Amino acid sequence: MAKRGQYFARLATRLNLAPAELDAYLIDNAISDAAHEIELTEQRPQMALFAK
């Protein structure tokens, strides 16, 4: 949870947003649960970590 808090604090600083503005930004730029599920289950080619 601390990492998440740091992420949002840095995002607010980078975008120069107040807490209420950050909430609105996150809501406006969020994806739906269905879209998230599609992203998680899509078959994408995996790059080999130790490919030659």
N, C-alpha and C positions, 0 to 999 in steps of 0.2 A: 504494500500500500504506500510505502514511503516513496518508491520509484514513481508510482502513478502521481502522487502529489507533486513530486519534483517536475515531472513532465508537464502537468497542467500549470504549474507556477511559471515554468520557462515559456510555455506557449502564451500565457497571458502577458508576460513581459515582452516577448517577441512581437506580438500583435498589438501591444499597448492597449489592453482591454481591462476594464473593471470586472469584478466577479460576475455581475449580472450580464454584462456584455459577453463575457466568455461563455456563460451558460447558453445564451441565445446563439452564439457562433457554433457551439457544439451541436445544438439541436438542429440548426439549419444545415450543417454539414455531415450529419449522421446518416448511416445507411440503415435500412430496415433489417429486422431479424432474418427475414427470408433471403434478402440479398447477402447477408453475412453467411448464412448457411450455404448458399450457392458458392460463395468464395471459398469456404472451407472444404467443400466436397468436390470442387472442380478438379478434373484430372489434368494436371500440368506436368510437363516433363521435368524431372528432377535433375539438376546438374550434379555430376559426380564430384564429390568433395576432393578426392585425391586423383583426379583424371590426369593422364599423362599427355 
